[in-house]
Amino acid sequence: MPVHSSYTMQAGSGGRILLVYAQDTSGRGATGLSAATPGARAAYVREGEAAATFPLDTMTEVDAELLPGVYRVPLPDEAVAAGAPHALVLIGFDDARVDPIDIELVAYDPLDEACIGMAQLQDRRRHEFLRRALPNLTEMEFEAGLNVEKTLSDFLDERGGA
């Protein structure tokens, strides 16, 4: 089963919207789809849990001329709730298909520049985040990292912060 797209989302985040591409039976972008389209159905399953359906009544077409077949589909908050590491979403219609959508649910916000971004290596908040996100990091490794960080900070201070 080919996967349409893969998302990484913070577990417990809400108000998430998927961008999906629907194809008609000839493989072209399917336009004009809605919850009233024959066979409209949507469901998700989270790892280790039972499957659940959700309505497509708030699905919207992006632009039938510029992006035929592209839709915004609001995802139920329950699909990305904390407690499971993955979710799989299936959306379909009688005469159109959307490839499955894989969602990796993680404990951090993958768009948080201060905690994830490489430009923030010196940020103390980032280090606190990493200590919480990587609980298997031993105290010895942590202390070694602090020593290296201090050495680097001292070196940069001697050079005027550059």
C-alpha angles and dihedrals in degrees: 000000000000116000115232095208142331125234130191111207135171110255109246095026115133139201093046120165124200123213108216136178118221120199126201122223091276092053097253124124109283111228132194096033120155142151087279093058111112112268095011107168139155131183141161136201126201121208109274095007139093121268120260134195126224133192124256093207092116096045110123133195112237100211122329093203103040098032109018111193097019116125139174111228118188110222120220112251088233090065091064098034118133117270106065130067097213142027130189121206125200123190124179149161133194094256102023136052139204118199115240117278119221118206122193109204113210136181095239137058104257090202096053103116095192096055102032107024118102090222088070099060091126094048112116090206089059091053090051089050092051092049089055095040094049104044093167091067105116123230089242091056090046092051090048089052091051090052092050091046091052091048091050092046091050091048092050092046090053089053093049096262095298 
